[in-house]
Amino acid sequence: MEVEIPQLESVKRQLMNHQRPKKPKMLVVDDEPDNLDLLYRTFRRNFNVFKAESGVKALEILAEEGEVAVIISDQRMPEMKGTEFLSKTVPQFPNTVRIILTGFTDIEDLVDAINSGQVYKYITKPWDPNELKAVVERAAETYELLNQRTAELNLAQAQTQLLATIMEATQVAVNRESLLTTIAEAVAKQFQADVCILQSIQDNHLVPIQGHYSNKGGVEHWLDRDPIVQEALTTGTVQASINIAADPVLSTLPHYQISGIQAHINVPISYRTRQIALLSVQWKYPCQMSPDDLTTLYLVAQQIALAITSLNS
C-alpha cells in the first residue's frame, strides 16, 4: 500500500515525469518468415517487437535486450521446440508471460509446459487475430501485475535490510563519524547512488561532522553552497532535482559541472522538530528511483534520526 507523505509529492512528480512509460517489449519467434512478419505487424503499434527465426536466435536477443513482457513462440521449429526454448527463459525472466502457437497435433506436448507454469496460453494455428490480440492484452496486464508484486516485495526487503543495517551500525559505532559513514554507504548501495553524504546540522547549518561514501573513492564537498541543500535546510523538507542537465539554473553551477552529478536528492533529518543531519544522495545519471523508493528513503531517514540520537544518549 502506498504511503502518502505530502512533502514528497513534488519530487515524486519529477520522478514520474522523467520516467514516462515506454512501450512494453515483445519477442515473437517463428521459423516461417510470413508468420514472423504478420506477428510483427500485428503488435508493433503497442509493443516494441523483436523478431527471431529460431529459439537459438531468440535466446541471443534476450541476452542482449533483457526481459520482455510477452513472448509468442511457435511450437514446431527446427533445432529447438517452442516449449524447450520457453523453458530456458524461465529462470532468468520469471515474470515474462509466454504464449505458444501450435497445431492441434502438438497439444499433448504442451500439457507439461502449461502445468509447470512455463506457458501462459496456447493458441492453435491458424490463429484468429482478434483472439490472439485479446490473449496478448491479458498477458501484458499479467506481466504488469507480476512486476508490481515483485516491486512491492523488493521494496519491503529493501526497507527491512536498511533498517537492520542502521540498527547494527548503532550498536557497534564508536563515534558519530563511523555511524554516519556506515549508514551513508548502506543508503548509496541500496539506491545505486554514486555518492551519499550524511552530514550533521547545528542551528540549521551544516557542520563538519559527517559520513560519506563514493563508489569512486573521493567525495567532493560542496553541499554548503548548493541551492537545493539550502532550500532543504530552510524549509525542512525533501528537495531534489532528478535531471540536473535539464535545469537551466543548476546545470550552470560549477560544482555540478565538475562533479558530473546529474541527480540530487536531499532529505533533512529531524528529531523532535530539531534538524540534526542532512542526507544527500547523488547520481551521475538522471535518477531512476521509483516513487516508492523515495518513500523508503524518507522512512529510513526517520530511523537514522533515532540512531543518531541514541548514540548521543
C-alpha positions in Angstrom: 0.0 0.0 0.0 1.4 3.4 -1.0 2.3 5.7 1.9 1.1 9.3 1.4 3.7 11.9 2.5 2.7 15.3 1.3 6.2 16.8 1.2 7.3 14.1 -1.2 4.7 14.8 -3.8 6.7 17.3 -5.8 9.7 15.0 -6.1 7.5 12.1 -6.9 6.0 14.1 -9.8 9.6 14.8 -11.1 10.3 11.1 -11.0 7.1 10.1 -12.8 7.5 12.9 -15.5 11.1 11.8 -16.1 10.3 8.1 -16.3 7.4 8.3 -18.8 6.1 4.8 -19.7 7.6 3.2 -22.8 6.1 0.6 -25.0 6.4 -2.9 -23.4 8.8 -5.3 -25.1 7.6 -8.4 -27.0 9.6 -11.2 -28.6 8.0 -13.2 -31.5 9.6 -16.4 -32.6 8.7 -18.4 -35.7 10.8 -20.2 -38.4 8.3 -19.2 -41.1 9.1 -15.6 -42.3 5.5 -14.9 -43.3 4.2 -15.7 -39.8 7.0 -13.7 -38.2 6.2 -10.6 -40.3 2.5 -11.0 -39.6 3.1 -11.1 -35.8 5.4 -8.1 -36.0 2.8 -6.0 -37.9 0.0 -7.1 -35.6 1.7 -5.8 -32.4 4.2 -3.2 -33.4 1.8 -0.3 -32.6 1.5 -1.2 -29.0 4.8 -3.1 -28.3 8.5 -2.8 -29.1 8.6 -6.0 -31.0 11.7 -8.2 -31.6 11.7 -11.0 -34.2 13.6 -14.3 -34.1 13.5 -17.1 -36.6 14.6 -19.8 -34.1 14.9 -20.5 -30.4 18.7 -20.0 -30.5 18.3 -16.6 -32.1 15.6 -15.7 -29.6 17.9 -16.5 -26.6 20.6 -14.3 -28.2 18.1 -11.4 -28.4 17.1 -11.9 -24.8 20.7 -11.9 -23.7 21.2 -8.6 -25.4 17.8 -6.8 -24.7 17.0 -8.3 -21.3 13.5 -9.0 -20.0 10.5 -8.7 -22.3 6.8 -8.6 -21.2 5.5 -11.2 -23.6 7.0 -14.0 -25.8 5.0 -15.6 -28.6 6.7 -18.7 -29.9 5.8 -21.3 -32.5 6.0 -24.8 -31.2 7.3 -26.7 -34.2 10.7 -25.3 -35.1 14.0 -26.9 -36.3 16.7 -27.4 -33.7 14.5 -26.5 -30.7 10.8 -26.8 -30.0 8.9 -23.8 -28.7 8.4 -25.4 -25.3 12.1 -26.2 -24.9 13.0 -22.6 -25.8 10.5 -21.2 -23.4 11.6 -23.4 -20.6 15.1 -21.9 -21.0 13.8 -18.4 -20.4 12.0 -19.1 -17.1 15.0 -19.0 -14.6 16.2 -15.5 -15.7 12.9 -14.0 -16.6 10.2 -15.4 -14.3 7.7 -12.6 -14.8 7.7 -12.8 -18.7 4.4 -14.2 -20.0 4.8 -16.9 -22.5 2.3 -17.8 -25.3 2.8 -20.6 -27.8 1.4 -21.2 -31.2 0.7 -24.8 -32.1 -1.1 -27.2 -34.4 -3.8 -29.5 -32.9 -1.5 -32.5 -33.1 1.0 -30.8 -30.8 -1.3 -30.1 -27.9 -0.1 -33.2 -25.9 3.4 -31.7 -25.9 2.1 -28.6 -24.2 0.5 -30.2 -21.1 3.6 -30.4 -19.0 4.7 -26.9 -20.0 1.4 -25.4 -19.1 1.1 -27.3 -15.8 4.6 -26.2 -14.8 3.8 -22.6 -15.5 6.2 -22.2 -18.4 3.3 -21.4 -20.8 0.5 -19.0 -20.0 -1.7 -19.8 -23.0 -1.6 -21.8 -26.2 -3.2 -20.6 -29.5 -4.0 -23.1 -32.2 -2.9 -22.4 -35.8 -4.2 -20.8 -37.9 -5.0 -18.3 -35.2 -7.8 -15.8 -35.0 -6.2 -12.3 -35.0 -8.8 -10.9 -32.5 -8.4 -13.9 -30.2 -4.6 -13.5 -30.2 -4.8 -9.8 -29.6 -7.1 -10.3 -26.6 -4.8 -13.0 -25.2 -1.7 -10.7 -25.6 -3.5 -7.8 -23.9 -4.3 -10.0 -20.9 -0.7 -11.3 -20.9 0.6 -7.8 -20.8 -1.7 -7.0 -17.9 -0.5 -10.1 -16.1 3.1 -9.1 -16.6 2.5 -5.7 -15.1 0.8 -7.2 -12.1 3.6 -9.6 -11.6 6.1 -6.8 -11.8 4.1 -4.7 -9.4 4.1 -7.5 -6.8 7.8 -8.1 -7.3 8.5 -4.4 -6.8 6.4 -4.4 -3.6 8.3 -7.4 -2.3 11.7 -5.8 -3.2 10.6 -2.6 -1.5 9.7 -4.4 1.7 13.0 -6.3 1.6 15.0 -3.1 1.0 13.3 -1.3 3.9 14.0 -4.3 6.2 17.6 -4.6 5.1 18.3 -0.8 5.5 16.7 -0.7 8.9 18.7 -3.7 10.1 21.9 -2.1 8.9 21.1 1.1 10.7 20.3 -0.8 13.9 23.5 -2.8 13.7 25.6 0.3 13.0 24.2 2.0 16.0 25.2 -0.9 18.2 28.8 -1.1 17.0 29.6 2.6 16.2 32.5 4.0 18.2 31.6 7.6 17.3 29.2 9.7 15.2 31.5 9.7 12.2 31.7 5.9 12.0 27.9 5.7 12.4 27.2 8.2 9.6 29.7 6.6 7.3 28.2 3.1 7.7 24.7 4.5 7.0 25.8 6.6 4.0 27.4 3.5 2.4 24.3 1.4 3.0 22.0 4.0 1.5 24.2 4.5 -1.5 24.4 0.8 -2.3 20.7 0.3 -1.8 19.7 3.0 -4.2 22.7 2.5 -6.6 23.9 6.1 -5.9 27.4 7.3 -6.9 27.7 9.5 -3.8 26.0 9.7 -0.4 26.7 12.2 2.3 25.2 12.2 5.8 26.2 15.4 7.4 25.4 16.8 10.8 23.4 20.0 11.3 23.6 22.5 14.2 21.3 25.6 14.3 20.1 24.8 10.8 23.6 24.9 9.3 25.9 22.1 8.1 28.8 21.3 10.4 32.0 19.3 9.6 30.9 16.1 11.3 29.8 13.7 8.6 29.9 10.3 7.0 30.2 9.8 3.2 30.5 7.2 0.6 31.5 7.3 -3.1 31.8 4.4 -5.5 34.9 6.1 -6.9 36.6 6.7 -3.6 36.8 10.5 -3.1 33.9 12.8 -2.3 33.8 16.5 -3.2 32.3 18.7 -0.5 30.1 21.4 -1.9 26.8 21.0 -0.1 27.2 24.3 1.8 27.0 26.2 -1.5 24.3 24.2 -3.2 20.8 25.8 -3.6 18.9 22.5 -3.3 20.6 21.9 0.0 19.9 25.4 1.3 16.2 25.0 0.3 16.1 21.7 2.2 17.6 23.3 5.3 15.4 26.4 5.2 12.1 24.5 4.6 12.9 21.3 6.5 11.5 19.3 3.6 12.9 17.0 0.9 14.3 18.8 -2.0 15.6 17.3 -5.3 16.5 17.7 -8.9 16.0 14.5 -10.8 17.6 15.7 -14.1 20.1 18.5 -13.4 21.2 18.7 -17.1 17.6 19.9 -17.9 17.6 22.5 -15.1 18.6 25.9 -16.6 20.0 27.2 -13.2 21.6 24.1 -11.6 23.2 22.9 -14.8 25.3 26.1 -14.9 26.7 25.7 -11.4 30.4 24.8 -11.3 30.1 22.1 -8.7 27.6 20.2 -10.8 29.6 20.6 -14.0 32.9 19.5 -12.3 31.4 16.6 -10.3 29.2 15.3 -13.1 26.3 14.8 -10.7 23.1 14.6 -12.7 20.5 13.9 -10.0 20.5 15.0 -6.3 18.0 14.3 -3.5 18.3 15.9 -0.1 16.4 14.6 3.0 16.6 16.7 6.2 16.7 14.5 9.3 14.9 15.9 12.3 14.4 14.8 15.9 11.6 16.4 17.9 11.4 19.3 15.3 15.1 20.0 15.5 17.2 19.3 12.4 20.2 17.1 13.3 21.5 15.9 9.9 21.1 16.1 6.1 21.1 13.0 3.9 22.4 13.9 0.4 22.1 11.2 -2.3 23.7 11.8 -5.7 23.9 10.1 -9.1 26.0 10.7 -12.1 23.0 9.9 -14.3 19.3 11.0 -14.2 17.7 9.4 -11.2 15.9 6.1 -11.9 14.4 5.8 -8.4 10.7 4.9 -8.3 8.2 7.0 -6.2 8.1 4.0 -3.7 11.9 4.1 -3.5 11.6 7.8 -2.5 9.2 6.8 0.2 11.6 4.2 1.5 14.4 6.8 1.6 12.2 9.2 3.6 11.1 6.5 6.1 14.7 5.3 6.5 15.6 8.9 7.4 13.3 8.8 10.4 15.2 5.7 11.6 18.5 7.5 11.0 17.3 10.2 13.4 16.8 7.7 16.1 20.1 6.1 15.5 22.0 9.4 15.8 20.2 10.5 18.9 20.6 7.1 20.6 24.4 7.3 20.0 24.5 10.6 21.9 22.4 9.3 24.8 
